[in-house]
Amino acid sequence: MSVHSAMPHVSSGLLVSRLSIGSYAVFNGSDPVDKAYEILRHAYERGINTWDTSEGYHNGEAERILGQVVQRGIDECI
């Protein structure tokens, strides 16, 4: 399976990568926004456009960080 292969999402038809990045362990520590941005940018450049997050990850902090990453410029992901 290629990282670059994608498939249509069942209900939306958007092309989603077969792999996704989880945000539970990635978005903590020092400089979490910078770290998350670099990880997600790197993944996106290699064809991964799907992220997993939950308001339960670090009491919503993962979602807040992901929002800051999207504002910074990674906004073509699903």
N, CA, C and O of each residue as an XYZ file, in Angstrom:
312
protein
N       0.835     -1.181      0.000
C       0.000      0.000      0.000
C       0.878      1.242      0.000
O       1.801      1.368      0.805
N       0.587      2.124     -0.884
C       1.312      3.378     -0.971
C       0.723      4.396     -0.002
O      -0.494      4.475      0.169
N       1.584      5.159      0.617
C       1.108      6.234      1.488
C       0.291      7.223      0.669
O      -0.636      7.848      1.184
N       0.637      7.361     -0.604
C      -0.028      8.337     -1.460
C      -1.375      7.856     -1.981
O      -2.118      8.645     -2.566
N      -1.710      6.587     -1.785
C      -3.010      6.133     -2.259
C      -4.102      6.722     -1.375
O      -3.933      6.888     -0.167
N      -5.205      7.027     -2.003
C      -6.325      7.627     -1.276
C      -7.602      6.928     -1.690
O      -7.651      6.239     -2.709
N      -8.624      7.113     -0.895
C      -9.921      6.516     -1.204
C     -11.005      7.528     -0.880
O     -10.811      8.393     -0.026
N     -12.147      7.428     -1.553
C     -13.213      8.384     -1.269
C     -13.871      8.100      0.074
O     -14.153      6.950      0.410
N     -14.110      9.156      0.830
C     -14.841      9.044      2.091
C     -16.279      8.661      1.760
O     -16.864      9.197      0.819
N     -16.843      7.746      2.520
C     -18.154      7.183      2.209
C     -19.237      8.244      2.068
O     -19.962      8.246      1.073
N     -19.366      9.139      3.029
C     -20.491     10.079      2.986
C     -20.185     11.383      2.257
O     -21.099     12.011      1.723
N     -18.914     11.808      2.223
C     -18.602     13.103      1.616
C     -18.016     12.992      0.215
O     -18.119     13.931     -0.575
N     -17.398     11.846     -0.104
C     -16.742     11.696     -1.391
C     -15.362     12.318     -1.453
O     -14.672     12.173     -2.462
N     -14.934     13.015     -0.388
C     -13.594     13.594     -0.362
C     -12.558     12.481     -0.388
O     -12.768     11.416      0.192
N     -11.434     12.730     -1.063
C     -10.367     11.736     -1.063
C      -9.599     11.819      0.247
O      -9.088     12.879      0.609
N      -9.520     10.715      0.945
C      -8.804     10.658      2.217
C      -7.660      9.663      2.113
O      -7.771      8.642      1.434
N      -6.578      9.962      2.780
C      -5.435      9.053      2.777
C      -5.784      7.790      3.552
O      -6.610      7.811      4.464
N      -5.146      6.703      3.177
C      -5.396      5.429      3.857
C      -4.761      5.409      5.246
O      -5.153      4.611      6.097
N      -3.798      6.271      5.473
C      -3.172      6.412      6.792
C      -3.616      7.738      7.394
O      -3.913      8.689      6.672
N      -3.658      7.794      8.704
C      -3.974      9.057      9.372
C      -2.981      9.282     10.506
O      -2.289      8.363     10.944
N      -2.930     10.505     10.960
C      -2.054     10.874     12.072
C      -2.930     11.073     13.304
O      -3.898     11.833     13.265
N      -2.598     10.407     14.375
C      -3.305     10.587     15.638
C      -2.676     11.713     16.432
O      -1.474     11.958     16.323
N      -3.475     12.395     17.224
C      -2.967     13.568     17.937
C      -2.834     13.370     19.442
O      -2.514     14.320     20.156
N      -3.068     12.181     19.934
C      -3.030     11.989     21.384
C      -1.633     12.229     21.952
O      -1.472     13.025     22.876
N      -0.634     11.556     21.416
C       0.715     11.646     21.979
C       1.573     12.693     21.290
O       2.592     13.112     21.840
N       1.184     13.119     20.109
C       2.016     14.022     19.321
C       1.969     15.450     19.828
O       2.973     16.160     19.772
N       0.821     15.883     20.321
C       0.612     17.290     20.601
C       0.810     17.647     22.066
O      -0.011     18.362     22.641
N       1.869     17.169     22.670
C       2.152     17.568     24.045
C       3.642     17.847     24.170
O       4.384     17.661     23.205
N       4.083     18.279     25.308
C       5.486     18.595     25.514
C       5.763     20.067     25.265
O       4.841     20.882     25.214
N       7.041     20.405     25.108
C       7.409     21.798     24.880
C       7.163     22.168     23.417
O       7.345     21.338     22.526
N       6.757     23.391     23.176
C       6.444     23.907     21.838
C       5.516     22.985     21.064
O       5.846     22.593     19.944
N       4.354     22.623     21.629
C       3.491     21.645     20.964
C       2.960     22.110     19.610
O       2.775     21.285     18.716
N       2.711     23.406     19.436
C       2.195     23.873     18.146
C       3.271     23.740     17.076
O       2.996     23.264     15.975
N       4.494     24.158     17.393
C       5.590     24.025     16.428
C       5.848     22.562     16.092
O       6.034     22.211     14.927
N       5.859     21.719     17.103
C       6.091     20.287     16.896
C       4.976     19.684     16.042
O       5.246     18.953     15.089
N       3.730     19.991     16.382
C       2.589     19.459     15.634
C       2.616     19.955     14.195
O       2.346     19.186     13.272
N       2.937     21.229     13.992
C       2.997     21.784     12.638
C       4.010     21.022     11.794
O       3.709     20.627     10.668
N       5.189     20.820     12.323
C       6.229     20.122     11.560
C       5.818     18.685     11.244
O       6.017     18.219     10.123
N       5.258     17.994     12.206
C       4.829     16.604     11.987
C       3.727     16.544     10.938
O       3.801     15.735     10.014
N       2.719     17.379     11.065
C       1.594     17.342     10.136
C       1.976     17.844      8.752
O       1.478     17.325      7.753
N       2.844     18.837      8.672
C       3.320     19.308      7.368
C       4.090     18.202      6.665
O       3.881     17.944      5.479
N       4.975     17.556      7.398
C       5.772     16.451      6.857
C       4.854     15.330      6.354
O       5.053     14.808      5.257
N       3.867     14.970      7.146
C       2.927     13.916      6.749
C       2.122     14.340      5.524
O       1.944     13.550      4.597
N       1.634     15.578      5.513
C       0.831     16.073      4.399
C       1.626     16.056      3.097
O       1.102     15.673      2.051
N       2.882     16.470      3.162
C       3.734     16.474      1.972
C       3.948     15.069      1.424
O       4.325     14.900      0.265
N       3.711     14.074      2.251
C       3.868     12.681      1.830
C       2.527     11.993      1.575
O       2.475     10.773      1.418
N       1.461     12.759      1.535
C       0.175     12.228      1.137
C      -0.807     11.913      2.242
O      -1.904     11.432      1.960
N      -0.453     12.165      3.489
C      -1.376     11.882      4.594
C      -2.186     13.144      4.874
O      -1.641     14.161      5.303
N      -3.493     13.067      4.626
C      -4.340     14.250      4.780
C      -5.466     14.051      5.791
O      -6.436     14.810      5.800
N      -5.340     13.044      6.632
C      -6.389     12.750      7.603
C      -5.794     12.734      9.006
O      -4.769     12.096      9.247
N      -6.448     13.446      9.935
C      -5.979     13.526     11.307
C      -7.051     12.993     12.239
O      -8.246     13.138     11.981
N      -6.620     12.386     13.304
C      -7.543     11.900     14.330
C      -7.326     12.734     15.587
O      -6.194     12.915     16.036
N      -8.402     13.229     16.139
C      -8.315     13.957     17.395
C      -9.611     13.775     18.177
O     -10.599     13.258     17.655
N      -9.593     14.199     19.409
C     -10.771     14.082     20.265
C     -10.690     15.145     21.349
O      -9.603     15.501     21.805
N     -11.838     15.643     21.754
C     -11.824     16.613     22.847
C     -11.321     15.973     24.135
O     -10.952     16.684     25.070
N     -11.300     14.655     24.199
C     -10.804     13.955     25.373
C      -9.285     13.843     25.429
O      -8.731     13.473     26.464
N      -8.605     14.158     24.324
C      -7.141     14.107     24.318
C      -6.604     15.326     25.060
O      -6.710     16.456     24.582
N      -6.040     15.086     26.210
C      -5.440     16.144     27.037
C      -6.446     17.265     27.313
O      -6.115     18.448     27.229
N      -7.682     16.871     27.645
C      -8.746     17.832     27.990
C      -8.990     18.879     26.901
O      -9.214     20.051     27.203
N      -8.946     18.457     25.648
C      -9.220     19.357     24.533
C      -8.015     20.087     23.985
O      -8.118     20.781     22.974
N      -6.878     19.941     24.633
C      -5.682     20.662     24.187
C      -5.253     20.224     22.791
O      -4.801     21.055     22.002
N      -5.383     18.941     22.468
C      -5.003     18.454     21.133
C      -5.814     19.160     20.053
O      -5.268     19.527     19.014
N      -7.101     19.352     20.283
C      -7.933     20.047     19.299
C      -7.553     21.520     19.188
O      -7.557     22.069     18.086
N      -7.229     22.164     20.290
C      -6.812     23.570     20.240
C      -5.506     23.714     19.458
O      -5.350     24.640     18.662
N      -4.582     22.802     19.690
C      -3.306     22.843     18.975
C      -3.530     22.596     17.490
O      -2.952     23.291     16.654
N      -4.354     21.623     17.154
C      -4.653     21.339     15.755
C      -5.263     22.569     15.081
O      -4.936     22.867     13.933
N      -6.131     23.274     15.772
C      -6.702     24.504     15.232
C      -5.642     25.544     14.932
O      -5.718     26.226     13.910
N      -4.655     25.679     15.805
C      -3.564     26.627     15.577
C      -2.710     26.202     14.390
O      -2.233     27.047     13.633
N      -2.514     24.891     14.224
C      -1.752     24.379     13.082
C      -2.483     24.711     11.783
O      -1.867     25.159     10.817
N      -3.789     24.492     11.762
C      -4.585     24.786     10.565
C      -4.508     26.277     10.243
O      -4.370     26.649      9.077
N      -4.596     27.130     11.253
C      -4.494     28.571     11.027
C      -3.132     28.952     10.476
O      -3.007     29.924      9.732
N      -2.126     28.199     10.836
C      -0.772     28.485     10.377
C      -0.611     28.162      8.895
O       0.251     28.731      8.226
N      -1.436     27.250      8.379
C      -1.350     27.026      6.937
C      -1.550     25.608      6.455
O      -1.537     25.387      5.244
N      -1.732     24.643      7.320
C      -2.033     23.296      6.847
C      -3.546     23.169      6.869
O      -4.126     22.730      7.862
N      -4.182     23.555      5.768
C      -5.641     23.590      5.768
C      -6.274     22.766      4.657
O      -7.490     22.822      4.475
N      -5.489     22.009      3.918
C      -6.048     21.187      2.856
C      -6.208     19.744      3.307
O      -6.344     18.835      2.488
N      -6.190     19.551      4.591
C      -6.352     18.211      5.135
C      -7.795     18.008      5.558
O      -8.583     18.952      5.600
N      -8.121     16.801      5.861
C      -9.500     16.441      6.194
C      -9.616     16.199      7.680
O     -10.699     15.884      8.171
